[in-house]
Amino acid sequence: MAVPTTIEAYLAALPEGRRAAVEELRATVRAAAPDATEVIAYQMPALRLDGRFLVSYASFARHLSLFPASEGVRAALGDELAPYLAGKGTIRFPADQPLPLELVRRVVEARLAEEAARGDG
């Protein structure tokens, strides 16, 4: 697979069954962070706010991953997020289950709050 340079290229390269779930994930993160800019980072779709990383996401054969890169997100969402944690900054949603879109929205909102608290520092 060629390295994607746009979100559309990333989506186009996915098998159709996985593409629909990623499009749903994309719509949710974009709605939660409408002022963020979509980019490709580390060969996956990502959102940046004021030039800083917010979240990224990717499709794998058995799961979708959301990368908030944040201890604050884990602390804010605690037990609700725990079943999906798969490493320090990785959230994995099983591909054979519906996406918990409300939780995804809350992850992005927690990252927005974290960045707002950080300021221009």
Secondary structure, 3 states (H helix, E strand, C coil): CCCCCCHHHHHHCCCHHHHHHHHHHHHHHHHHCCCCEEEEECCEEEEEECCEEEEEEEECCCEEEEECCCHHHHHHHHHHHHHHECCCCCEEEECCCCCCHHHHHHHHHHHHHHHHHHCCC
